[in-house]
Amino acid sequence: MPSGRDPRRAFLLDLLEAALAAVNGRARMNLALRDRPRRDTWVLAAGKAAGAMTLGAIDALGPYVTRALVVTRADCVAPELTGMPGLRCHVAAHPVPDERSLAAGEAALSMARAAPPGQRVLLLVSGGASSLLEAPARGVSLEQLRRVNEWALASGVDIGRINAIRGALSRVKAGGLVRAFAHCDVEAFFISDVPGDDPAVVGSGLLASRGRPLPPAGDLPAWLGGLLERASRTEGQPLQVPILCVGRLGEALEAARRRAEAGGIRAVLHERRLDGEAGAAARMACAHLAADGPALHLFGGETTVVLPPEPGRGGRNQHLALAAAMEIDGCDDRLLLACGTDGSDGNTEDAGAFADGCTLDRGRDAGLDAPACLARADSGRFLEATGDLVHTGATGTNVGDLLFALRREPGHSQVGGLSM
């Protein structure tokens, strides 16, 4: 993480900490389950926050959790889960599925087959589950699934269309996982990283289906249209189970706003969700800084980046930060922080990055060109050289991305009670 000697950066990192704490998977699951009846319970958790959510269930129900399957990324495995009786951690791939993802899907379906009728089962899902847990429809190979995911990541296509495609190629998506446990007493909980907090979108609909139509074939690559025609998937009737959202983007933003205002900072929380191309989002945020005077602007959502054939290092938040640095070059009263709440960004282990009025100068001193790095989707290399990358590690949650944009009065000596 960049040096905390700049109090403006320390202030924004403090806001990030408050935001993440408000939607922490362990705390929120403990709260959701602490008054539930104590009886034999199985847990199936998938996603980047799966480990934290499972720990929350165990905190609340203790020894009544007798069996658990946790499907997550390697860097998201909570150390406390290792060696727990009856609990199995299954590490799989993100953002593109691999053999381990298919093995996780089979393990989940095997768990459903092993459950006796009436067994209490908690299904816990968070963002990232789409690639981590997968069971392809008949006639769909892993290689084809990987090609679909790689296309989706590079295309800039919106998440609703992508999930309709993923659901048509899977036995567990579009409500398939819930249907596998139809003979059980199922409750579902999720942490939302999607617009509208729709459980039919989180994890490509592991918990629910809305029957969204596929995009017109003419809007898709020919190879993908052909694959969708050949895929054989029996969907069956939708199964309705109790579903509760235990963490959402708005709660994280509100926690950051409260923390800022407690420090005497005027905070503007923008309700419109951050979306679209990352560079355009950066220009929008910087325009608010230019027009509004001293204030903190808070945004949340998820932007996109259309990748070149051979992308460099970086992610959408780093791309946004570097694009913002180009907008505020030379403005020493402005600072932005763009971060993923899951602690990762694109193909890096960094959560995101800062941008300030001197970021480009530091990059020039290192012999780097910002527009060229943006064009190559190589923002991470530039921001590493400038000392602007932010690393949090796994956070135990995933509600999308946060963008904090700060403008202070010239010569002002404090930010949020921190001396400048």
Number of C-alpha atoms within 10 A of each C-alpha: 15 16 11 11 9 12 18 23 22 17 20 24 18 15 21 24 18 20 24 25 20 20 28 24 31 23 20 21 27 20 16 16 16 15 10 10 9 14 13 14 21 21 24 22 28 33 32 32 34 34 28 28 32 29 20 23 26 23 18 22 21 13 14 15 24 17 18 22 23 26 32 30 24 15 13 22 22 18 8 10 17 11 10 12 12 11 19 16 22 20 20 27 21 21 18 19 23 19 14 18 26 20 18 24 24 17 17 25 18 12 18 21 13 11 15 11 12 12 18 19 22 21 23 30 29 31 26 25 30 29 26 30 33 30 24 24 19 14 13 18 14 16 11 16 21 16 16 19 20 14 16 20 18 15 14 16 15 13 16 18 14 20 23 23 23 27 28 23 29 27 25 30 33 32 27 26 25 26 24 18 25 16 16 18 15 21 18 22 22 30 32 26 27 23 19 11 18 17 28 22 28 28 30 28 26 31 31 26 24 14 13 14 11 18 14 8 13 8 8 12 10 10 11 16 17 12 17 17 11 14 17 17 16 12 18 9 10 15 16 15 15 10 16 14 19 22 25 22 28 19 17 25 27 16 19 27 23 16 21 23 14 12 15 13 20 16 20 17 17 12 12 9 16 22 16 16 17 25 22 16 22 26 18 15 22 24 14 16 23 15 8 12 12 18 18 25 22 22 23 26 21 24 23 23 22 17 19 12 9 8 17 18 19 26 29 27 33 36 33 32 33 31 23 31 27 21 21 24 16 15 14 13 18 26 27 30 27 30 31 28 29 24 25 25 25 20 15 15 17 25 26 34 30 30 30 27 20 19 26 23 16 17 19 15 11 12 11 18 13 21 14 12 21 23 15 17 24 23 29 30 17 29 28 17 17 22 17 25 25 24 18 19 14 23 22 26 33 29 29 23 26 25 29 25 27 29 23 20 13 10 8 10 12 16 22 20 14 13 11 13
